[in-house]
Amino acid sequence: MNRRFLLAASAALALSAGLAQPASAVDFKNKTITMVIPFGVGGGSDVWGRFNAQLLQKHLPGQPAVVVKNQPGGGSISGANIFNATAKPDGLTILGTSGSTQFPYLLGEAHVKFDYKDWIPIMAAPTGGAAYISSKLGVTSLKDLDKLKGKKLHYASQGLTSLDLVPLLGFRLLGLDVQHITGFPGRGEGRLAFERGEMEIDYQTTSAYLRSSAPMVKKGEAVALFSWGVLDKNGNLARDPNFPDLPHFEEAYETVFGKKPSGIEWEAMRAFLVAGFPGQKLLVLPKGTPADIVEAYRKAVRDLVKDPEYIAKRDELIGEYDELTDGEGEALYKAATTISPEARTWVRDYLSKNYDVKFTAQ
């Protein structure tokens, strides 16, 4: 009896000791983690990726080297496809995507060979932007937009299915007749065209707006209209902290029409707005990554956003936005990668009929 009791007690102690320790503590010491950025060197996604890579290696267990691998091609889809096909679920390969990756996915483009639902989000990072119009048009605020009825405006676009799909759909919802002149390589070139008087309406991302467009507004050369907005904890559009005095897009619509936007066109616009701005940058692990590795990454992000180095450099590099993980990050990730079949069909049909955009079914 005593022997059986001792054996049982020993087993119980061993079990309790096992429960007190994690089954397998994650340790990346002496490992190299590859962060795939499916864009070229020097762009916004590359800057964002390198900023976070140096902080992740500081806060991941074992302080591994985190190196950025630029893998451009196919508008970022090539790198995402390769990651999807080859990345092992061992925590040593992560992928950073942008709105330019999310848009083809939301549109159901045939060359997209991945599903965001398969990946595991570890970080979601907002960005923002604000739209403005030439003061030469006689418009002083959103309430004056009816003065533009029958007047064609011009906008410098990087492409109809690029991030400029958001202003294309947004300006239309506000009742503006805008001709989108495609072929501009970036928003900077679009702003210069606006300054030369070749375009009457424009938007810039947050850092560019604050640096280059806000002075035009201050001088009276342009009139600020609205920001795209951010998402609050309940998933509703809210004012961008960088533009607290500007209405977000939904408020802008309500100012113009006296009611909140609704219907399939707004549903489509909102899906791309969220993917393009509040949920523009996403950092993911491949399908099947064990829970302990996922938690190690999420803890690193929780620590990263409290790091004095992050706080000191964040506003300059990515704006006054909080990078999110855990439940908030997952919610933003889902919002930025989800569109109803009806809304997708509406956007594809609209672009096909009005701009002769060709889509191939998946």
N, C-alpha and C positions, 0 to 999 in steps of 0.2 A: 504494500500500500504506500509506504513511504517513498519507495523508488518510483512508483507510478506518479505520485504527487510531485516529486522533484522534476521528473521528466516533463510533466505538464506545465509546471511553473517555469521551467527553462524555456519551453516552447513559447509560452505566453510572453515572457520577457523579450525573447528574440523577435516576436511579432511586433510588440510595442516599440522596440528599438527601430525595426524596419519602417514602421508607420511614422516615426518621428523624423525620418530623413526622406528627402525626395528620392524616388526610385532611381533617377539618373540625373544628376546635376549637369546642366549644360555648361560646357566650357570650351570656348573657341581659342584658347591659348595656342600660339604658334600656328594658327590657321589663317588662311587668306580668304576673305569673302569678296565675291565679285558682285558689284552693283551694275546691272545692265541698264544703260540709258540708250534707248533706241533712236537717238538724235545725234547730230554732229557736235563737235566741240565748240563751246563758246555761246551757245544759245541759252534761252531761259531755263530749259529743263536740265541742261548740263550744269549750269551754275547752281541750280537748286540741288541737284544730285551730289555735286562735290561738297557743297556746304554741309549737307546732312551726312555724307560719308565720313568726313573727318570727326564729326561728333558721335556717330554711331560706334566707331572703333574705340572711342574713349569710354563709352558706356555699356557696350556689350560685354558679357562675362569673358574674361581672359584677354580683353583688349586686342582683338585680332586686327590685322591689316584689312581695311576695307578699300578696295580699288574700284574705280569707275571704268567700265568698259563701254565705250561708245560704239553702238552698232546701228548706224543709220541705214535708211533704205525703205522704200515703199511708204513714205510718210510716217515712219515709225512702226509700221506693221511688220516689217521683216524681222526686226529685233524681237518684237513681242512673240511672233510665231516661233522663232528659234528657241526662245526661253520656254515657251509652252511645251515644245517637243523634247527639249534636252535637259532642262533644269531638274536636278535631283532634290528630293525633299529632305535634305540634310542641313538646311540653313546656310549653306555656303554660296548660294546664288539667289539674289533678289532682283526685282525688276521695278524700275520707276517709269510710270506712264504719265501721259499728259492728255489734255483735251483732244489733241491731234490724234491720239491713239483711240480715245473713247468714241469720237464722232463716227469713224468708219464702222466701229462695232455697233453703235446705236442705229446706224443706217442700214445695217445688214449687208455690208459689202462682201463680195465673194472671196476676196483675198484674205479676209480675216479668218484665221484657223484656230482661234482660241475663244474661250468663254470666260468672261470675268467672274462668273458664278463659281468656276472651278478654283480660282485663286483665293488666297487668304490675305486680307488687308492688314497691314501693320501700321500704316500711316496714311492719312488723307490731309492734303494741304490746300487751303483756299487761296485764291487770288482774286483780283477785282479789276474794275475799270469804270470809266465814266464817259458819257456821250455829250457832245456839244455841237453847236450850230453856229454858222457865221452871223454876226450881228448885223451885217449888211442886209439881211432879209427882213429886218424890222421886227423880229421876234424877240421879246424880252424875257419870256418864261414859257413854261409848258402851256399855260392858259391861252397863249397867243398862237398855238399851232394851227388854228383854223385859218389864219392868214395865209397859210401855205397851200391851201386848196387850189388845184390846177397848176401848181408850180413844181417843175421837176428839179430834184436835187441830185447831186452826184457824190458818190462815196468811193474811196479807194479801197478795193478788196484784194485780199490775198488768194481768194478762191471761194467758190460757192459752197463747197463742202468742208472748208476749213473752219477755224474758229469764227470767221466772218459770217458763217451761217446764222449766228446769234443776232447780229445787227440786221441781217437781211430779214429775218422773221420778225424781229422786234420793231423795226421801222415800219414794216407793213402793218403790224397790229395797231400801231399808233396812227394809222391812216395817212402816212407820208408816202409820196411818190418818189422813190429813190432809185436812180440808175446805179447799179453796182459795176464799177469799172474794174475788171479783174486784171491780174498779172503783176500786182505790186508785191515785191518780195518781203515786205514787212510793214508793221504799223508805223515805224519811223518814217518811211517813204510816204505813207499816206498822210501823216501829219504835215510833212513838207509840202505836199500837193495842196493841202488845206491852206497853209500859210501863203502859198502863191496865188490863192483864189481859184484854183482849178476844181476844188471840191468845196461843197457848202456844208457838209455834215461829216462828222468823224467821231471815233472813240479811241481812247488810248488806255492801255493797262495802267494800273495804279501808279507805279513808279514813274513811268513816262508821262502820265498826266500831271502828276504833282511837279515834276521837273520842267516840263516843256509846255503843257497845255494850260495849266492854271494861270501862268503869267499872261497868256492871251486873254483869258477871261477877266483877269484883274485890270487889264488895259482897255477892256471894252471891245476887243476885236472878236470875241466869241462869247456865246451864251451857254452856260452849263445847263444841261437838261436833266440827267438822271445818272445814277450808277446802276450797275447790274444787280448789286445787292449780295448779301451773304445769307446763309441758312442759320436760323436759331436752333436751339436744342429740340424744338418740336418739329423741325423740318420746314418751317415757314420762312419766306423771304423776309429779311430784315435789313436795316440800313448798314451800309459798309462803314466800319469804324474809321476808315480813312476819309470818308466823305459824309460826316454826320449831318451836314446841312442839305445834302442832296437826297431827293426821294429815290428809293429803289424802283426797279422797273414796274412792279405791280402797283406801287403808289402813283407812278407817272401815268399809267393807263387810267387809273381811277380819277386822277386830276383831269385828264382830257375827256373822259366819257361819263364820269359820274357814277361808275359802277366797277366792280372788280372784274378782271378778265375771266373768261370761262370758255368752254367748248374745245373741240379737238385741236384747233389751231394753237390755242394757248397751251394745251397739254403738250403739244409737240415743242413749242417754243421753250417752255419751262424745262423740259428734259435736256435740251441742248444748252440752255442757260446754266443749269446746275453743273453739267459736265464740263462746260467751258470756263466756269469761274468759281463758284463756291467749292466745287469738288474737282478742280482742274488737275492737281498733282496727286498721284496715288503710288504707294510703295507696297509691293506684294511679295508673298512667298508662294512657291508652287503648291499645287494640289497634293494632299497627303502629308504635308509637313507635320510632324508630331506636335502635340499641344505644348510640351515643355519648351520646345524651340520657339514656337509662336509667342509664348509668354515671355521668354527671354528678350525677344525683339520688342515686344510692347512695353516691357519694363524699361528697356533702353530708351525708347521714345519718351516715356513718362519722365525719365531722368534728363534726357536731352533738352526738353523744353524748359527745364528749370536751370539749365547750365548758364552761368553768367556770360560765357562766350556767345551762346546762342542768342540770349536776350540783347546783347550789345550789337550784334550784327544782323539780327532778323529783319528789322524795319528797312534797312538799306537794301538788303538782298531780296526779300520776299514780301515786304510790306507788313503792316500792322495786323497780321493774321495769326491765329493760333493753329499750329499743326496738331492734329487730333489722332488718338488711338483708342483702343478698347471700344466700348459701346458707341461713343460718339463718332469715332472713326469709321466703325462698321456701318453706321446709319448713313453717314455722308458718302461712303463708298457705294452703298446700294443705290442711293439717290442719283449718283453720278453715272451709274452704269445700267440704268433701268429705263425702258420706254415701252409703252404698250404697243402691241402689233398694229392697232388702229392708227396711233400717232405716227409710227414709223411709215406706214403706208401713205398717210397724208403727206408727209414731208417728201418722200420719194416721188409721189405723183406730182406734187407742186413743182419740184425742181425739174422733173422730166418734161412737164407740159410748158413751163414758163421759161426755162433756161436750157432746155435740150440736154440736161445731164443724163448720161447713160449709166444705168445700174445693171449689174448681172446678179441674178438670184444666187443665193448661197446653195 
